């Protein structure tokens, strides 16, 4: 049986749809059936998304700290 491959955009759309259904009171079992993935896949996607968001937040925080330091250095105020 061939493995389904979803693009990142498709995964995000499916997770958004799942979130809407969950907020409307649907169970995870019903939601995963409706979006066409297994419970395992749903939870894996959620975990990967949370990890990516965490990584990006850390990156933004680091850049936010580096930016004023670099501006200060380019002005020659050491």
C-alpha atoms as one frame of an Amber mdcrd trajectory, in Angstrom:
protein
   0.000   0.000   0.000   1.442   3.363  -1.025   2.111   5.930   1.660   0.158
   9.160   1.352   2.346  12.186   1.189   0.906  15.468   2.331   2.479  18.823
   1.610   3.148  21.129   4.558   0.248  23.321   3.416  -2.100  20.338   3.384
  -0.966  19.311   6.857  -1.562  22.810   8.231  -5.016  22.918   6.625  -5.901
  19.532   8.095  -4.677  20.597  11.544  -6.725  23.808  11.309  -9.793  21.825
  10.321  -9.154  19.444  13.210  -8.832  22.334  15.656 -12.173  23.760  14.511
 -13.873  20.390  14.913 -12.340  19.863  18.351 -13.521  23.309  19.450 -17.013
  22.323  18.285 -16.868  19.346  20.643 -15.827  16.495  18.361 -13.597  13.741
  19.728 -10.129  13.060  18.373 -11.343   9.781  16.876 -14.087  11.559  14.921
 -11.770  14.380  13.896  -9.017  12.115  12.598 -11.519  10.069  10.631 -12.968
  13.232   9.097  -9.579  14.635   8.054  -8.461  11.222   6.790  -5.474  10.439
   9.013  -4.784   8.107  11.918  -4.681   9.237  15.536  -0.945   8.580  15.516
  -0.416  10.810  12.469  -2.518  13.589  13.997  -0.541  13.568  17.249   2.774
  13.331  15.373   1.854  16.332  13.229   0.831  18.304  16.320   4.089  17.464
  18.073   6.196  18.383  15.037   4.312  21.665  14.678   4.842  22.508  18.350
   8.562  21.745  18.046   8.868  23.899  14.924   7.004  26.774  16.579   9.263
  26.501  19.608  12.356  26.556  17.404  11.105  29.589  15.491  10.209  31.476
  18.682  13.713  30.866  20.011  15.187  32.066  16.719  13.124  35.263  16.808
  14.110  35.873  20.434  17.800  35.451  19.575  17.505  37.816  16.622  15.618
  40.345  18.743  18.522  40.361  21.179  21.201  40.469  18.498  19.655  43.331
  16.528  20.202  46.119  19.125  23.723  44.844  19.809  24.602  44.982  16.112
  23.099  48.469  15.744  25.170  49.646  18.681  28.326  48.115  17.207  27.790
  49.704  13.795  27.490  53.145  15.406  30.889  52.666  16.984  29.642  52.901
  20.567  31.559  50.092  22.188
